[in-house]
Amino acid sequence: MDRHSTTTQSDLEHMLCDEKVEPKALPLSLLEDITNRFSEEREIGRGGFAVVYKGVLKNGAAIAVKRLSKTYMYEKEFHREVECLIKVNHKNVVRFIGYCVDSQGRAESYNGKFVMADVLQRLLCFEYLPHGTLDKYITDASTGLDWRKRYKIINGVCEGLHYLHQNRILHLDLKPQNILLDGNMLPKIADFGLAKCFDEKQSRAFTTKIWGTMGYLAPESGSREVTYRFDLYSLGVIIIEILTGKRGYEAVEDILQSWSNRLDESQRDIQLEQVRVCSEIGIECIESNPAKRPVSVQHIIARLHETRSVDGSIEDAMTRSSRPQVEADSDDPHRGALKESSEISPVSKLVDEVMSVVASATPSDQLRQISPPRGLGETNTEHLSFTGPSSFLLDRAMPAAGGRARPDELRLGSNMVKHFTLDTLRAATEGFDDDRRVGSGGSFGSVYRGTLRDGREVAIKRAKSWNRDIEMAFNSELIALARANHDNIMCLLGCCVESGERVLVYEFMINGTLHDQLHERSPMAATMLSWPSRLTIALGAARGIEYMHVYASPPIIHRDIKPANILLNHLWTAKIADFGLSTLLDPAQGKPQQWGTVGYIDPEYNQPRHMTDKSDMYSFGVVLLELLSGRRVVQQYPDSMTPKNVVDFAVPHILADDVMRVLDPRLPTPTSHEAEALAYVGYLAADCVEAIGRTRPSMTEVVDALERALAACSTTPASP
C-alpha cells in the first residue's frame, strides 16, 4: 500500500525543482505531516467531492493536496483524473506531482461491538498555484486585470486545451473554477474528474450522462453526443467572460467600446485588434450549432498567433517555441502536434501500478470516518446500538463532577436531549385537543400544534399506543435526530418519556408538508408556482439526505422519503422529517422487512439483497417527478384503464426529450433557460429511478446537479 512508500520531503523538494521527474506514490503520513494533519487552516479550496489543502515543505516550498471527502464515492472520477494527469505534461496544464491510495484497518465501535473497518483515503498532489482559480479575476473591462494579462490567459487556456485534444483528452468541464493561475498569472487547466479519453481514431462518443456545468455546457449535451467541439463551447463562454465579466452573447462593437478607454495608448490599435479577434472567436465558439464553431483549437490558436505576432512584448510563455505548427485546413485535432513538452512520457507501467492499487483498495465495508464539512454541526461519532425496544438507554442526566443533575434532560448515548414533562405538553396543546391536531405522524400517532410557556410554537408528535413497532420507531427517530444538526433536517427540540407516553417535540413548520402544497391546497401558494422555487425545495431536501448518507457516522437510510416527509418552514426551507423507519447503514445486516410507502418503494426491496442508500435515491427520484409534474405518485390517467405510477407516466416522455409533456400545467410556461434546466432535472430524476440500484447516482451527485440546474434558471443562455 502507499503508506509503505519511502518518498520523503526531500524527494518532494527535488521533484518540484525538476519537472522531468514522473509522478510518484506518496505515503499518507507524509501528506498528513505537510498539511498539519489536514487542518482547516491549510484548506485552500473545496469542490463537489474533494477538499484541497496547502502542503508546506521544510524548505518553504508548497504543493496542493486534493483529498476526496467522500471516499467511497466518485471512484470513476478518481480513476479518470489519475489516468489523464499521469500522462500529461504541459505548461498550461496543472502539473501532477503524485498520488496516495491508502486503506487501513481501524477498530470502530458499532452496535456495541468493536469491528475492523477499512478507512480509505484517496489523494492527488499538484503544484501549488498561489493565485487560485480564474473565477476570482472575472470582472468587466472597467476594473480588474488589464488587457495584457487577460490576453495572456486566453492564449494559455487555448494552448492547454489544444494540448489535451492533441492527446485525445476531452475535458468536459472547462470553466473558470477549473483554471488555476500561477505566480505569473499563467493559466493551467485542472480538474479532470469528468474527462474522457478517445481512442486513436475516435472523434465522437455517446454517453448516458450529461457532463459539465450549466452555463458552460454545450447545447448538444441533450443529444448526449460528445465531440471535441463540446469543449470549444465551454472555451467560448470563458473567453466572453474574460472579455466582459459575464456569460452570454455581446456584440463585438460593444465589447470594443467597453475596452476603448482601458488600453495602453502606445499599443491601442494593436490591442483593439486583439480584443476584436478574441471577441469573434468567443462568439463563434458559443454557436448553438456545433458545425458553425471553429474546426479545432488549432484554428483558434492560428488566429491568435496573427495578433500576438505583432505584439512582441507578450511574456515568454507565449513565444513561438511553445506554439503548435498549424495546418489551417486540417479537421484532425491531432495534426500539428506541439513540438515542445507534447510527447507522452512512457508511464504505462506507472498507470497500471496506480490502477491496481486503487482497485485493490476499494472498500468492502462502507463504515467510514468522514469529517463533516465546515458549516455543519458536530455529529455524535459514538455508534449507538439499535437492536430492539430496549437497545439503548434513556437516563436522567448524571451530574458533572462537583455539579448538580439537571431534571429537564435525558442522556442518549453521549448526547443530551431536553425532556419535557407530560403536563407541559398537555398545557401546550390544551390537553391534546382535536382542534390542535394538524396531521398524522404515520403509524406512530398524531401531530399537534403546541405553544410552550415561553411563546414558542412547536410540533408535538404523540404515540397513539405502545407496542414494539411504536417503540422502535420512537427509538429510531430519537437516535437519528439527536445526532443530526443540519439546516435541511427537522430539528428535534426534545421528548417525553413518562407514564407510558412516547412524545417527540420539534420546531413547527408553518407551511406544512410538500405533499400538502403540491396536492392538497388549491390555489397553491405563490412560492409553489415558480420553477426556481420548486428546484430550491428539491435542492434543500437533497442536501438533507446527503447529510444522512455521507456525513452521519454511521450513515443513515431514511427508508420513507416522500413529499409528506419533507416539511417547509416559514422561509420555505425544505427539511427532511419522520425518521421512524430509518436505519443505520450496516452492510452486514440481512434484508429488512419491507418498509416505506407504495409508489416510493425501491423495486429492489423485493429482491434478496442488502439495504443501501440507493433505496432512498429511488424514492427521491419519485419526489423530483412529482415536483416537475404536479402529479400524485399514483393516479388515474386518461390513456390508462388503471391508475399509473408517476414514474411510468413521466420517464418515457423525459427519455424522448419531451419534458414539456411532463411539466405541471398549473405553472407558467418555463422560459428557455428554465426549460433547459428542467430537462436536465428530468434526466436526473430518470437516473434516480433506474431499476438497478447501483446505476443510480449518489446524493452528492444529485446535489451538484440541482445546484447547476438552479443556477441555470437565473442565467440567460448564450445566443449565437
ABEGO torsion letter per residue (X at the ends): XAAABABBAAAAAAAAABAABBBBBBBAAAAAAAAGGGBAAABABBBAABBBBBBBBAAGBBBBBBBBABAABGAAAAAAAAAAAAABBBAABBBBAEBBBBBBBBBBBBGGBBBBBBBBBBBBBBBBBAAEBAAAABBBAABEBBAAAAAAAAAAAAAAAAAAAAAGBBAGABBAAABBBBAAGBBBBBGAAABBBBBAABABBBBABBBEBBGABBAAAAAGBBBAAAAAAAAAAAAAAAAAGBBEBBBAAAAAAAAAAABBAAAAAAAAAAAAAAAAAAAAAABABAAABBABAAAAAAAAAAAAAABAABBAAABAAABBBBBAABABAABGBBABGABBBBAAAAAAAAAAAAAAABBABABBBBBBBBGBBBBBABBBBBAEAAABBBBBBBBBBGBBBBAABBBBEABBBBBBBAAAAAAAAGGGBAAABAEBAEAAEBBBBBBBAAGBBBBBBBBABBBAAAAAAAAAAAAAAAABBBAABBBBAEBBBBGGBBBBBBBBBAAEBAAAAAAABOBBBAAAABAAAAAAAAAAAAAAAAAAAAABOBBBBAGABBAAABBBBAAGBBBBBGAAABBBBBAABBBBBBBEBBGABBAAAABBBBBBAAAAAAAAAAAAAAAAAGBBABBBBAABABBBBAAAAAAAAAAAGBAAAABBAABBBBBAAAAAAAAAAAAAAAAAABABAAABBBAAAAAAAAAAAAAAAABBBBBX
